[in-house]
Amino acid sequence: MHTVRYRSLYLAIIGAAVTVPLGANAADMYRAPAPTTYAPPPPIVQPNTWAGFYVGINGGYGWGASDDSTRGDVNGGFGGGQIGYNFQSGNFVYGLETDLQAGRITGKSDDYASKETTDWFGTLRGRLGYAFGNTLLYGTGGFAYGGVNQKMNYADVLFSNDDTRTGWTAGAGIEYKVSGNWSLKGEYQYVDFGKEDLSGAASTIEGPETSFHTAKIGLNYRLGNSSSYEPLK
């Protein structure tokens, strides 16, 4: 009797010893995985670029650049628009710009009974600059053209010329992005159309040199997304 009881107790102990590790292993096998945290990828930041097409308006003032007293005191205002395209490599910005202005830059000399008027002018220029984030410093130069009317009374004979003149221009400027694709610029240009003959009743004489300085401010709008520090949505 005691032998049977001890044998049953012994078998129960062995069964428990075997069952407990198997149950622990089964619990480990079916344990839920530890929760993981999700970190969103960093936002994509667009470069602050000056590249691409732009259009704009401007207005300014011109004044005489020649010491020729036959022109008198040359000055006057103008206004117009511009269009251009920029490329960018690192901080260097380069491209082309053309503008067209209407106004009245006039000089008059009572001593020489002469008058000169530039009613309109335009330029086609290259631009090369260096960008500091929202600021662009640049130099510019190229081809210039315009409508110039000159008159002079010499030896009681009226000499005149009313023609489209061509020449060259050079200058420099600064441009600053104020909001989104909008930028403000200030620019200086020297414009030189050279000299051209004036025709009289039976002869011609050489006219004074037509040249002037200009200072202007402008507002540009860049087409497309070209000036954002904000992440893409």
C-alpha positions as CSV (number, residue, x, y, z in Angstrom):
1,M,0.0,0.0,0.0
2,H,2.7,2.5,1.0
3,T,4.8,1.4,-2.0
4,V,1.9,2.3,-4.4
5,R,1.3,5.7,-2.7
6,Y,5.0,6.6,-2.9
7,R,5.1,5.5,-6.5
8,S,2.1,7.7,-7.4
9,L,3.7,10.7,-5.6
10,Y,7.0,10.1,-7.4
11,L,5.3,10.1,-10.8
12,A,3.3,13.3,-9.9
13,I,6.6,15.1,-9.0
14,I,8.2,13.9,-12.3
15,G,5.2,15.1,-14.3
16,A,5.2,18.5,-12.7
17,A,8.9,18.9,-13.4
18,V,8.4,18.1,-17.0
19,T,5.2,20.2,-17.5
20,V,6.4,23.5,-15.9
21,P,9.3,24.1,-18.3
22,L,7.2,23.1,-21.3
23,G,4.5,25.6,-20.3
24,A,7.1,28.3,-19.8
25,N,8.5,27.7,-23.2
26,A,5.1,27.8,-24.8
27,A,4.4,31.1,-23.1
28,D,7.6,32.5,-24.5
29,M,6.7,31.2,-28.0
30,Y,3.3,33.0,-28.0
31,R,4.3,36.2,-26.2
32,A,3.2,39.4,-28.0
33,P,6.0,41.3,-29.6
34,A,7.1,44.5,-27.9
35,P,5.5,47.6,-29.3
36,T,7.6,49.7,-31.7
37,T,7.6,53.5,-32.0
38,Y,7.2,55.2,-35.5
39,A,9.4,58.2,-36.3
40,P,8.3,60.1,-39.4
41,P,11.1,60.8,-42.0
42,P,12.7,64.2,-41.8
43,P,11.0,66.9,-43.9
44,I,12.3,67.5,-47.4
45,V,13.7,71.0,-47.6
46,Q,13.8,72.7,-50.9
47,P,16.9,74.8,-51.8
48,N,16.7,78.5,-51.9
49,T,17.3,78.9,-55.6
50,W,17.3,81.9,-58.0
51,A,17.1,79.7,-61.0
52,G,14.2,79.9,-63.5
53,F,12.1,82.5,-65.4
54,Y,11.0,85.8,-63.9
55,V,9.1,88.8,-65.0
56,G,8.8,92.3,-63.4
57,I,8.3,96.0,-63.6
58,N,10.6,98.9,-62.8
59,G,10.9,102.7,-62.7
60,G,13.8,105.0,-62.4
61,Y,15.6,108.2,-63.3
62,G,18.3,109.1,-65.9
63,W,20.8,111.9,-66.0
64,G,23.5,113.0,-68.4
65,A,26.9,111.3,-68.6
66,S,28.6,113.5,-71.2
67,D,30.5,116.8,-70.6
68,D,29.4,118.0,-74.0
69,S,27.9,121.4,-73.3
70,T,25.8,121.3,-76.5
71,R,23.4,118.8,-74.7
72,G,22.8,121.0,-71.7
73,D,21.5,119.4,-68.5
74,V,20.2,115.9,-69.4
75,N,17.7,114.3,-67.0
76,G,14.3,112.6,-66.8
77,G,12.3,109.7,-65.6
78,F,11.3,106.4,-67.1
79,G,9.4,103.2,-66.4
80,G,8.9,99.8,-67.9
81,G,9.3,96.1,-67.5
82,Q,11.8,93.2,-67.7
83,I,11.9,89.5,-68.3
84,G,14.8,87.1,-67.7
85,Y,16.1,83.6,-66.9
86,N,18.6,82.6,-64.3
87,F,20.8,79.5,-64.0
88,Q,22.5,78.7,-60.7
89,S,25.6,76.7,-59.7
90,G,26.2,76.7,-56.0
91,N,26.2,80.4,-55.0
92,F,26.9,81.6,-58.5
93,V,23.9,82.9,-60.5
94,Y,24.1,83.7,-64.2
95,G,21.6,84.4,-67.0
96,L,20.0,86.8,-69.4
97,E,17.7,89.7,-69.0
98,T,15.9,92.1,-71.4
99,D,14.0,95.2,-70.5
100,L,12.1,98.0,-72.3
101,Q,11.6,101.5,-70.9
102,A,9.4,104.4,-71.9
103,G,10.0,107.9,-70.6
104,R,11.5,111.2,-71.4
105,I,15.2,111.9,-70.8
106,T,15.8,115.3,-72.2
107,G,18.7,117.8,-72.5
108,K,18.5,121.4,-73.8
109,S,21.1,124.0,-74.3
110,D,20.0,127.6,-75.1
111,D,23.6,128.6,-75.9
112,Y,23.7,126.1,-78.8
113,A,20.0,126.2,-79.6
114,S,20.0,122.4,-79.2
115,K,17.7,119.8,-77.8
116,E,18.0,116.0,-77.3
117,T,15.3,113.6,-76.2
118,T,15.4,109.9,-75.5
119,D,11.7,108.7,-75.5
120,W,12.3,105.0,-75.0
121,F,15.2,102.6,-74.7
122,G,15.8,98.9,-74.0
123,T,18.6,96.5,-73.3
124,L,19.6,92.8,-73.7
125,R,22.1,91.9,-71.1
126,G,24.0,89.1,-69.4
127,R,24.0,88.9,-65.6
128,L,26.5,87.3,-63.3
129,G,26.1,87.3,-59.6
130,Y,26.7,85.8,-56.2
131,A,23.8,84.7,-53.9
132,F,23.8,85.0,-50.1
133,G,20.5,83.2,-49.3
134,N,17.8,85.7,-50.0
135,T,20.3,88.4,-51.4
136,L,21.8,88.5,-54.8
137,L,24.6,90.8,-55.8
138,Y,25.3,91.0,-59.6
139,G,27.0,92.7,-62.5
140,T,25.3,93.2,-65.9
141,G,26.2,94.3,-69.4
142,G,25.3,94.0,-73.0
143,F,23.4,95.6,-75.9
144,A,21.4,98.8,-75.7
145,Y,19.0,100.4,-78.2
146,G,16.6,103.4,-78.1
147,G,14.7,106.1,-79.8
148,V,16.7,109.4,-79.8
149,N,15.7,112.8,-81.3
150,Q,18.4,115.5,-81.6
151,K,18.1,119.0,-83.0
152,M,20.7,121.8,-83.3
153,N,20.7,125.2,-84.9
154,Y,24.1,125.8,-86.3
155,A,25.0,128.9,-88.5
156,D,21.2,129.6,-88.8
157,V,20.7,126.1,-90.3
158,L,18.6,123.5,-88.4
159,F,20.2,120.1,-88.2
160,S,18.4,117.1,-86.8
161,N,18.2,113.4,-86.5
162,D,15.3,111.2,-85.3
163,D,16.4,107.5,-85.3
164,T,16.6,104.3,-83.4
165,R,20.1,104.2,-82.0
166,T,22.2,101.2,-80.8
167,G,25.0,101.0,-78.3
168,W,26.1,99.3,-75.1
169,T,25.3,99.3,-71.4
170,A,26.9,98.1,-68.2
171,G,26.0,98.2,-64.6
172,A,25.4,96.4,-61.3
173,G,22.6,95.7,-58.9
174,I,21.3,94.0,-55.8
175,E,18.2,91.9,-55.5
176,Y,16.4,90.7,-52.3
177,K,13.7,88.1,-51.9
178,V,10.9,89.6,-49.8
179,S,8.2,86.9,-49.8
180,G,7.8,83.6,-51.6
181,N,8.6,84.2,-55.3
182,W,8.7,88.0,-55.0
183,S,11.9,90.0,-55.0
184,L,12.9,93.7,-55.0
185,K,15.9,95.0,-56.9
186,G,17.9,98.2,-57.2
187,E,20.1,98.7,-60.3
188,Y,22.5,101.1,-61.8
189,Q,23.2,101.2,-65.6
190,Y,25.3,103.3,-67.9
191,V,23.9,103.6,-71.4
192,D,25.9,104.8,-74.4
193,F,24.6,105.3,-77.9
194,G,27.6,107.1,-79.2
195,K,27.5,109.9,-81.8
196,E,25.5,110.2,-85.0
197,D,25.4,112.8,-87.8
198,L,22.7,115.4,-87.9
199,S,21.3,116.3,-91.3
200,G,20.6,119.9,-92.5
201,A,19.3,121.4,-95.6
202,A,22.3,120.6,-97.7
203,S,24.9,119.1,-95.4
204,T,25.5,117.1,-92.2
205,I,27.4,117.7,-89.0
206,E,28.4,115.4,-86.2
207,G,26.0,115.4,-83.3
208,P,26.9,115.2,-79.6
209,E,27.4,111.9,-77.9
210,T,24.2,110.4,-76.4
211,S,24.9,108.7,-73.1
212,F,23.3,108.7,-69.7
213,H,23.3,107.1,-66.3
214,T,20.2,105.4,-64.9
215,A,19.2,104.3,-61.4
216,K,16.0,102.2,-61.0
217,I,14.1,100.0,-58.6
218,G,12.1,97.0,-59.7
219,L,9.8,94.2,-58.5
220,N,10.2,90.7,-59.9
221,Y,8.1,87.5,-59.7
222,R,9.7,84.1,-60.3
223,L,7.6,81.5,-62.1
224,G,7.5,78.2,-60.2
225,N,8.6,77.3,-56.7
226,S,12.1,78.9,-56.5
227,S,12.5,80.4,-53.0
228,S,11.2,78.2,-50.2
229,Y,12.8,77.1,-47.0
230,E,9.5,75.4,-45.9
231,P,9.2,71.6,-46.0
232,L,7.1,70.0,-48.7
233,K,3.7,68.9,-47.5
